[in-house]
């Protein structure tokens, strides 16, 4: 005689396993709530007429970096308009990349456990390096620092550098 109870029990156990995995992934993702500052360009800015192009690249690729992090990694990027307005207001008063911990206080205020500081160092107009630093907002511990060299000041070159950074951050687990 064939019992219906066994297949139902197996099905119920499978559903519970799927629910537990989804809940664990959700909790894991939530644990990586991150404030991602705008990219800062440092180094050589001697090329005349570059200032406007730099502002456009900062806006475009900072937004692109945030979206890629949100879509392809375990980071939950803070992007609420009210929160971003607070970040913009703070950035008007001081350089959030060089304020000796104020970015961590801002991240904690916004409910983030981590803060990411992206910057592009320009050796020259054609040679640049994207730097990514991830810091624990509570302790100030540097969790990850990585650099990605790229050539050319084109959108394609910037896009490629961000793609490599995202590739490295997809599987990275702090702690």
WODASUL-V675304 format. One record per residue. N is the residue number from 1. PSI is psi in radians with two decimals (NA if undefined). NEAR is the number of other ideal C-beta (glycine too) atoms within 8 Angstrom. Layout:
n: [N/N]
psi: [PSI/PSI]
near: [NEAR/NEAR]
This chain:
n: [1/2/3/4/5/6/7/8/9/10/11/12/13/14/15/16/17/18/19/20/21/22/23/24/25/26/27/28/29/30/31/32/33/34/35/36/37/38/39/40/41/42/43/44/45/46/47/48/49/50/51/52/53/54/55/56/57/58/59/60/61/62/63/64/65/66/67/68/69/70/71/72/73/74/75/76/77/78/79/80/81/82/83/84/85/86/87/88/89/90/91/92/93/94/95/96/97/98/99/100/101/102/103/104/105/106/107/108/109/110/111/112/113/114/115/116/117/118/119/120/121/122/123/124/125/126/127/128/129/130/131/132/133/134/135/136/137/138/139/140/141/142/143/144/145/146/147/148/149/150/151/152/153/154/155/156/157/158/159/160/161/162/163/164/165/166/167/168/169/170/171/172/173/174/175]
psi: [2.32/2.25/2.35/-0.36/-0.65/-0.88/-0.62/-0.71/-0.71/-0.76/-0.75/-0.72/-0.69/-0.75/-0.73/-0.68/-0.77/-0.76/-0.70/-0.70/-0.78/-0.72/-0.71/-0.73/-0.70/-0.78/-0.69/-0.77/-0.73/-0.55/-0.26/0.57/2.20/2.34/2.10/1.95/2.84/2.64/2.40/2.32/2.20/3.01/-2.53/2.07/0.62/-0.18/2.14/2.43/0.03/-0.37/-0.82/-0.74/-0.69/-0.77/-0.71/-0.76/-0.72/-0.86/-0.85/-0.85/-0.36/-0.78/-0.71/-0.76/-0.81/-0.78/-0.75/-0.72/-0.78/-0.76/-0.57/-0.03/-3.11/-0.03/2.39/1.89/2.24/2.05/0.24/2.42/-0.65/-0.74/-0.74/-0.52/-0.66/-0.69/-0.78/-0.72/-0.73/-0.66/-0.43/-0.53/-0.51/2.83/1.85/-0.30/-0.26/0.74/0.27/0.80/-0.11/-0.51/-0.55/-0.73/-0.72/-0.75/-0.78/-0.72/-0.58/0.05/0.30/2.48/-0.36/2.74/2.35/2.24/1.73/2.44/2.74/2.06/2.16/1.91/-0.71/-3.07/-0.45/-0.19/2.06/2.85/2.19/2.17/2.36/2.22/2.29/2.21/2.49/2.15/-0.51/-0.93/-0.38/0.08/2.24/2.07/-0.58/2.42/2.24/2.59/2.53/1.88/2.51/2.72/2.39/2.61/0.68/2.82/-0.65/-0.71/-0.77/-0.76/-0.76/-0.73/-0.75/-0.69/-0.73/-0.66/-0.78/-0.72/-0.75/-0.56/-0.21/-0.77/-0.08/2.36/1.94/2.44/NA]
near: [2/3/5/6/6/7/7/8/8/8/8/8/8/8/8/8/8/8/8/8/8/8/8/8/8/8/8/9/10/8/7/13/11/16/14/13/15/8/13/12/11/7/9/8/9/4/7/4/6/9/7/7/9/10/8/8/13/12/9/9/12/13/8/10/14/11/9/12/15/11/6/7/12/6/14/9/10/14/8/6/6/6/10/10/8/11/13/8/8/11/11/5/5/7/7/13/9/5/9/4/7/10/14/12/8/14/15/10/7/11/6/12/10/16/15/14/13/16/11/15/9/13/8/6/7/7/8/15/11/15/13/14/10/12/14/10/11/7/4/8/6/8/9/10/8/8/8/11/8/11/7/7/10/6/7/7/12/14/10/9/14/13/9/9/14/13/7/8/12/8/4/8/5/9/3]
